[in-house]
């Protein structure tokens, strides 16, 4: 009986010691964005952020000044909402429904590159876009969506070329490839 009591006391002391050595509980993560709330995709150009969100049946992109130079006026914020591709309206396998679209702002300080933003559906974690023989890869950021849809967006910077509107044409994009978390190709556009 005495051995059992000693064993119980030792076990209790070990349990208390284990609790004392335990690491603190992780901090609560920030709340997830809600549908219609912009999700930042890119902040490469100092003082500017490019964000995307879903608004009813639209895929929206906003480019805004976020530094101390922000003033009222259209030169400080640009918002574009286009009809969302129909494929985003349903749950389904990984998909790149369209080529990424070019946006005139923010301008690359040397104006040699242009930002392109595109949507994805499903388990796509990164996207590579090839234009003018150069490839850029970006992470996919999940956008809040309803009806169990998994929708994301990405932003890449690629070289401009004179002649066409915004220095490029969609036909200049020769490949768009979507990858899963393991690096496997799960969808592509040519």
GUMARVO-958532 format. One line per 4 residues: for each residue x, z, y of N, C-alpha, C. Coordinates in Angstrom, 3 decimals. Layout:
<nodes>
X/Z/Y/X/Z/Y/X/Z/Y; ...
</nodes>
This chain:
<nodes>
0.816/0.000/-1.172/0.000/0.000/0.000/0.874/0.000/1.256; 1.945/0.828/1.198/2.835/0.906/2.347/3.498/-0.442/2.604; 3.861/-1.161/1.568/4.483/-2.481/1.708/3.516/-3.451/2.374; 2.227/-3.356/2.034/1.224/-4.241/2.615/1.049/-3.951/4.104
1.100/-2.671/4.484/0.972/-2.304/5.896/2.178/-2.820/6.670; 3.372/-2.650/6.108/4.588/-3.135/6.769/4.525/-4.649/6.915; 4.085/-5.320/5.873/3.965/-6.765/5.904/2.963/-7.203/6.988; 1.846/-6.507/7.126/0.843/-6.820/8.139/1.415/-6.615/9.540
2.150/-5.516/9.751/2.758/-5.246/11.061/3.787/-6.318/11.394; 4.617/-6.687/10.444/5.639/-7.722/10.675/4.964/-9.051/10.988; 3.924/-9.392/10.240/3.200/-10.643/10.498/2.596/-10.620/11.892; 2.043/-9.502/12.307/1.473/-9.375/13.646/2.527/-9.530/14.721
3.687/-8.903/14.502/4.774/-9.035/15.471/5.253/-10.476/15.572; 5.349/-11.148/14.437/5.756/-12.552/14.449/4.727/-13.407/15.176; 3.463/-13.119/14.971/2.406/-13.874/15.650/2.491/-13.668/17.153; 2.709/-12.423/17.588/2.832/-12.142/19.015/4.059/-12.846/19.572
5.176/-12.813/18.833/6.392/-13.493/19.266/6.131/-14.989/19.400; 5.419/-15.567/18.438/5.091/-16.992/18.503/4.265/-17.323/19.729; 3.330/-16.448/20.078/2.513/-16.685/21.269/3.362/-16.592/22.529; 4.315/-15.688/22.541/5.153/-15.520/23.723/6.063/-16.725/23.920
6.474/-17.372/22.825/7.373/-18.515/22.923/6.635/-19.833/23.109; 5.339/-19.808/23.018/4.569/-21.052/23.102/4.747/-21.681/24.477; 4.697/-22.988/24.511/4.800/-23.689/25.781/3.474/-23.587/26.509; 3.503/-23.647/27.834/2.259/-23.538/28.577/1.338/-24.723/28.273
0.063/-24.499/28.441/-0.918/-25.562/28.210/-0.667/-26.686/29.213; -0.822/-27.929/28.761/-0.593/-29.044/29.693/-1.615/-29.012/30.826; -1.171/-29.547/31.971/-2.077/-29.598/33.113/-3.215/-30.554/32.802; -4.335/-30.316/33.398/-5.487/-31.181/33.209/-5.192/-32.531/33.837
-5.410/-33.633/33.086/-5.142/-34.952/33.672/-6.136/-35.243/34.798; -5.738/-36.128/35.703/-6.667/-36.460/36.781/-7.905/-37.139/36.204; -9.024/-37.034/36.895/-10.240/-37.657/36.373/-10.082/-39.169/36.299; -10.714/-39.780/35.309/-10.668/-41.231/35.152/-11.473/-41.881/36.270
-11.030/-43.066/36.719/-11.801/-43.737/37.761/-13.204/-44.092/37.252; -14.128/-44.219/38.162/-15.492/-44.584/37.797/-15.702/-46.074/38.038; -16.752/-46.624/37.434/-17.054/-48.042/37.593/-17.171/-48.349/39.079; -16.524/-49.421/39.494/-16.544/-49.820/40.900/-15.416/-49.244/41.715
-14.632/-48.337/41.127/-13.509/-47.736/41.850/-12.258/-48.575/41.597; -11.539/-48.974/42.661/-10.335/-49.781/42.483/-9.254/-49.066/41.671; -8.569/-49.837/40.841/-7.443/-49.359/40.048/-6.206/-50.122/40.526; -5.164/-49.408/40.942/-3.959/-50.050/41.477/-3.242/-50.808/40.369
-2.955/-52.087/40.630/-2.236/-52.943/39.690/-0.789/-53.143/40.095; -0.528/-53.155/41.412/0.807/-53.489/41.885/1.053/-52.853/43.251; 2.265/-52.343/43.426/2.678/-51.792/44.721/4.114/-52.203/45.019; 4.498/-53.385/44.550/5.871/-53.849/44.687/6.290/-54.092/46.135
5.398/-54.651/46.929/5.737/-54.903/48.326/5.543/-53.591/49.079; 6.614/-53.058/49.676/6.501/-51.767/50.358/5.357/-51.756/51.372; 4.554/-50.687/51.295/3.460/-50.521/52.234/2.163/-51.211/51.851; 2.130/-51.900/50.704/0.934/-52.611/50.270/0.584/-52.230/48.840
-0.713/-52.240/48.521/-1.189/-52.046/47.148/-2.183/-53.144/46.806; -2.089/-53.622/45.565/-3.066/-54.576/45.050/-3.852/-53.853/43.974; -5.175/-53.874/44.087/-6.051/-53.169/43.148/-7.153/-54.105/42.675; -7.780/-53.752/41.549/-8.899/-54.537/41.013/-9.978/-53.590/40.521
-11.210/-54.109/40.425/-12.330/-53.338/39.896/-13.458/-54.297/39.531; -14.406/-53.773/38.776/-15.628/-54.514/38.444/-16.748/-53.995/39.327; -17.508/-54.915/39.912/-18.649/-54.546/40.752/-19.820/-55.419/40.325; -20.764/-54.810/39.622/-21.906/-55.533/39.059/-21.392/-56.715/38.252
-21.646/-57.951/38.673/-21.205/-59.119/37.911/-19.987/-59.781/38.539; -19.181/-59.014/39.263/-18.030/-59.580/39.960/-16.733/-58.902/39.530; -15.659/-59.682/39.542/-14.300/-59.175/39.356/-13.690/-59.189/40.744; -13.320/-58.018/41.247/-12.855/-57.893/42.625/-11.387/-57.513/42.693
-10.734/-58.020/43.710/-9.327/-57.714/43.984/-9.228/-57.342/45.453; -8.497/-56.247/45.711/-8.277/-55.818/47.091/-6.784/-55.637/47.308; -6.332/-56.149/48.432/-4.957/-55.954/48.859/-5.038/-55.192/50.167; -4.353/-54.053/50.243/-4.480/-53.225/51.443/-3.146/-52.613/51.837
-2.981/-52.450/53.135/-1.825/-51.741/53.671/-2.039/-50.253/53.422; -1.011/-49.576/52.919/-1.147/-48.149/52.609/-0.111/-47.296/53.321; 0.626/-47.898/54.219/1.644/-47.119/54.922/1.156/-46.746/56.316; 2.029/-46.194/57.116/1.686/-45.762/58.462/1.366/-46.910/59.406
1.627/-48.152/58.989/1.362/-49.302/59.845/-0.089/-49.766/59.765; -0.862/-49.115/58.917/-2.260/-49.539/58.733/-3.037/-49.364/60.029; -3.705/-50.432/60.396/-4.591/-50.437/61.554/-5.876/-51.130/61.123; -6.897/-50.978/61.925/-8.146/-51.687/61.637/-7.908/-53.184/61.818
-8.565/-53.964/61.003/-8.463/-55.410/61.170/-8.190/-56.107/59.856; -8.529/-57.392/59.853/-8.427/-58.151/58.612/-6.992/-58.365/58.137; -6.006/-58.203/59.017/-4.625/-58.384/58.574/-4.121/-57.191/57.765; -4.917/-56.134/57.648/-4.512/-54.940/56.924/-5.215/-54.748/55.587
-6.252/-55.529/55.331/-6.964/-55.396/54.071/-7.677/-56.699/53.759; -7.504/-57.143/52.538/-8.148/-58.358/52.071/-8.902/-57.997/50.799; -10.161/-58.387/50.696/-10.941/-58.129/49.482/-11.569/-59.437/49.025; -11.471/-59.697/47.754/-11.988/-60.921/47.160/-12.823/-60.538/45.950
-14.071/-60.975/45.893/-14.927/-60.744/44.735/-15.461/-62.094/44.273; -15.141/-62.429/43.045/-15.610/-63.669/42.440/-16.448/-63.312/41.225; -17.358/-64.203/40.820/-18.133/-63.913/39.614/-17.191/-63.604/38.444; -17.485/-62.541/37.733/-16.663/-62.167/36.571/-16.868/-63.201/35.470
-15.816/-63.566/34.750/-15.994/-64.477/33.621/-17.030/-63.913/32.644; -17.906/-64.775/32.123/-18.974/-64.322/31.225/-18.432/-63.582/30.005; -17.244/-63.952/29.544/-16.670/-63.310/28.355/-16.441/-61.814/28.566; -16.326/-61.364/29.817/-16.127/-59.941/30.081/-17.419/-59.155/29.917
-18.523/-59.869/29.815/-19.825/-59.216/29.729/-20.144/-58.678/28.336; -19.325/-59.041/27.360/-19.583/-58.615/25.986/-18.367/-57.915/25.399; -18.609/-57.106/24.390/-17.527/-56.484/23.631/-17.037/-57.525/22.644; -15.742/-57.622/22.462/-15.225/-58.607/21.526/-13.736/-58.455/21.333
-13.153/-59.403/20.612/-11.712/-59.339/20.344/-10.912/-59.570/21.623; -9.608/-59.288/21.590/-8.768/-59.513/22.766/-8.928/-60.945/23.284; -8.998/-61.058/24.616/-9.242/-62.361/25.218/-8.693/-62.407/26.631; -8.110/-63.541/26.981/-7.761/-63.873/28.363/-8.798/-64.903/28.791
-9.828/-64.502/29.534/-10.924/-65.427/29.814/-10.578/-66.544/30.797; -9.589/-66.315/31.658/-9.204/-67.319/32.659/-7.725/-67.162/32.980; -7.175/-68.189/33.618/-5.831/-68.059/34.160/-5.905/-67.112/35.357; -4.799/-66.442/35.680/-4.816/-65.554/36.850/-4.955/-66.368/38.135
-5.580/-65.748/39.108/-5.800/-66.406/40.403/-4.743/-65.956/41.410; -4.316/-66.890/42.293/-3.345/-66.521/43.337/-4.040/-65.836/44.508; -3.324/-64.924/45.148/-3.832/-64.244/46.342/-2.779/-64.357/47.433; -3.230/-64.616/48.639/-2.316/-64.876/49.753/-1.687/-63.620/50.315
-2.155/-62.479/49.925/-1.573/-61.239/50.420/-1.495/-60.268/49.258; -0.537/-59.381/49.196/0.509/-59.264/50.210/1.520/-60.385/50.046; 2.089/-60.802/51.147/3.123/-61.817/51.076/4.437/-61.175/50.680; 5.145/-61.858/49.817/6.506/-61.471/49.497/7.289/-61.553/50.815
8.095/-60.524/51.151/8.804/-60.545/52.437/9.601/-61.840/52.679; 10.153/-62.430/51.632/10.883/-63.682/51.792/9.967/-64.884/51.552; 8.707/-64.634/51.204/7.692/-65.637/50.942/8.132/-66.666/49.903; 8.864/-66.192/48.898/9.273/-67.070/47.809/8.405/-66.900/46.577
7.616/-65.815/46.547/6.770/-65.547/45.392/5.330/-65.305/45.843; 4.427/-65.454/44.884/3.009/-65.237/45.132/2.472/-64.325/44.037; 1.515/-63.477/44.391/0.931/-62.578/43.396/-0.266/-63.280/42.742; -0.349/-63.146/41.419/-1.466/-63.687/40.646/-2.108/-62.533/39.903
-3.446/-62.472/39.904/-4.174/-61.377/39.271/-5.189/-61.965/38.299; -5.247/-61.371/37.098/-6.191/-61.865/36.103/-6.818/-60.749/35.293; -7.988/-61.029/34.703/-8.668/-60.051/33.850/-8.361/-60.274/32.368; -8.580/-59.239/31.567/-8.460/-59.337/30.107/-9.628/-58.581/29.484
-9.895/-58.907/28.218/-10.895/-58.156/27.450/-10.221/-57.678/26.173; -10.545/-56.466/25.762/-10.061/-55.944/24.494/-8.699/-55.287/24.588; -8.072/-55.125/23.426/-6.823/-54.367/23.297/-5.604/-55.196/23.680; -5.540/-55.597/24.941/-4.384/-56.308/25.485/-3.660/-55.308/26.376
-2.372/-55.066/26.106/-1.639/-54.071/26.891/-0.654/-54.679/27.882; -0.274/-55.936/27.665/0.587/-56.621/28.633/0.310/-58.117/28.563; 0.638/-58.798/29.662/0.403/-60.242/29.755/1.632/-60.892/30.370; 2.037/-62.034/29.793/3.119/-62.850/30.347/2.521/-64.143/30.875
2.943/-64.526/32.078/2.463/-65.757/32.702/3.675/-66.626/33.004; 3.593/-67.922/32.644/4.679/-68.864/32.907/4.198/-69.901/33.915; 4.998/-70.081/34.980/4.695/-71.052/36.027/6.013/-71.560/36.590; 6.113/-72.847/36.811/7.333/-73.475/37.319/8.553/-73.097/36.471
8.342/-72.958/35.162/9.446/-72.667/34.246/9.906/-71.225/34.236; 9.254/-70.346/34.981/9.633/-68.935/34.989/8.491/-68.099/34.432; 8.851/-67.037/33.708/7.859/-66.159/33.098/7.970/-64.766/33.685; 6.825/-64.191/33.987/6.753/-62.798/34.458/5.770/-62.066/33.557
6.088/-60.804/33.252/5.234/-59.985/32.388/4.796/-58.749/33.156; 3.542/-58.364/32.937/2.997/-57.184/33.609/2.158/-56.372/32.635; 2.085/-55.085/32.913/1.217/-54.192/32.129/-0.232/-54.447/32.514; -1.117/-54.222/31.545/-2.551/-54.308/31.802/-3.046/-52.912/32.159
-3.846/-52.825/33.206/-4.439/-51.565/33.647/-5.921/-51.613/33.313; -6.397/-50.601/32.610/-7.800/-50.567/32.204/-8.704/-50.321/33.404; -9.768/-51.100/33.486/-10.759/-50.942/34.549/-11.977/-50.225/33.988; -12.548/-49.315/34.741/-13.766/-48.660/34.267/-14.866/-49.706/34.065
-15.541/-49.627/32.921/-16.601/-50.586/32.594/-17.723/-49.866/31.866; -18.879/-50.483/31.847/-20.040/-49.916/31.161/-20.231/-50.600/29.804; -21.158/-50.112/29.032/-21.560/-50.689/27.745/-20.400/-50.819/26.754; -19.510/-49.839/26.727/-18.387/-49.793/25.776/-17.453/-50.996/25.866
-17.477/-51.692/26.987/-16.575/-52.837/27.151/-15.174/-52.329/27.493; -14.169/-52.993/26.949/-12.774/-52.673/27.247/-12.239/-53.826/28.094; -12.128/-53.569/29.402/-11.717/-54.606/30.345/-10.518/-54.103/31.129; -9.562/-54.992/31.326/-8.374/-54.635/32.089/-8.015/-55.737/33.065
-6.971/-55.474/33.832/-6.478/-56.460/34.793/-4.970/-56.305/34.907; -4.318/-57.380/35.341/-2.860/-57.387/35.498/-2.512/-58.171/36.756; -1.311/-57.928/37.262/-0.813/-58.659/38.430/0.643/-59.028/38.178; 0.975/-60.296/38.381/2.353/-60.774/38.229/2.775/-61.496/39.501
4.073/-61.503/39.732/4.657/-62.246/40.842/5.435/-63.417/40.269; 5.163/-64.624/40.779/5.873/-65.819/40.325/6.245/-66.670/41.532; 7.226/-67.598/41.357/7.701/-68.383/42.500/6.626/-69.288/43.083; 6.707/-69.458/44.393/5.832/-70.398/45.101/6.504/-71.762/45.080
5.708/-72.771/45.342/6.235/-74.114/45.470/5.450/-74.767/46.589; 6.131/-75.443/47.489/5.446/-76.069/48.613/4.492/-77.164/48.161; 3.676/-77.631/49.081/2.811/-78.776/48.807/1.369/-78.405/48.531; 1.123/-77.545/47.599/-0.245/-77.180/47.247/-0.687/-75.946/48.018
-1.998/-75.705/48.045/-2.551/-74.518/48.700/-1.896/-73.278/48.104; -1.474/-72.391/48.919/-0.834/-71.143/48.503/0.458/-71.377/47.727; 1.013/-72.588/47.808/2.281/-72.865/47.140/2.162/-73.077/45.648; 0.943/-73.295/45.146/0.776/-73.530/43.706/-0.614/-74.078/43.439
-0.801/-74.552/42.225/-2.091/-74.997/41.729/-2.251/-74.368/40.348; -3.479/-74.097/39.927/-3.666/-73.464/38.610/-3.049/-74.270/37.481; -2.960/-75.591/37.644/-2.327/-76.407/36.591/-0.826/-76.144/36.494; -0.242/-75.498/37.517/1.180/-75.133/37.460/1.430/-73.992/36.478
0.378/-73.249/36.120/0.504/-72.182/35.126/0.475/-72.840/33.756; 1.575/-72.776/33.046/1.674/-73.484/31.765/1.410/-72.609/30.557; 1.440/-71.285/30.718/1.140/-70.399/29.588/0.737/-69.022/30.099; -0.246/-68.422/29.406/-0.648/-67.042/29.650/-0.801/-66.423/28.276
-0.015/-65.368/28.001/0.027/-64.769/26.668/-0.264/-63.280/26.762; -1.210/-62.813/25.943/-1.567/-61.397/25.907/-0.999/-60.733/24.672; -0.460/-59.524/24.847/0.178/-58.776/23.760/-0.530/-57.445/23.548; -0.453/-56.944/22.303/-0.974/-55.608/22.027/0.146/-54.587/22.203
-0.134/-53.335/21.914/0.835/-52.253/22.118/2.078/-52.407/21.249; 1.981/-53.130/20.137/3.135/-53.351/19.247/3.928/-54.592/19.616; 3.512/-55.303/20.685/4.220/-56.500/21.106/3.771/-57.769/20.388; 2.686/-57.702/19.635/2.180/-58.877/18.932/1.298/-59.699/19.856
1.397/-61.026/19.754/0.527/-61.912/20.514/-0.879/-61.763/19.967; -1.837/-61.432/20.835/-3.227/-61.267/20.378/-4.167/-62.282/21.029; -3.722/-62.949/22.088/-4.528/-63.980/22.741/-3.629/-64.796/23.644; -4.016/-66.051/23.898/-3.215/-66.876/24.791/-4.014/-68.039/25.357
-3.564/-68.506/26.516/-4.097/-69.709/27.173/-2.919/-70.650/27.396; -3.144/-71.918/27.199/-2.088/-72.918/27.485/-2.549/-73.852/28.569
</nodes>
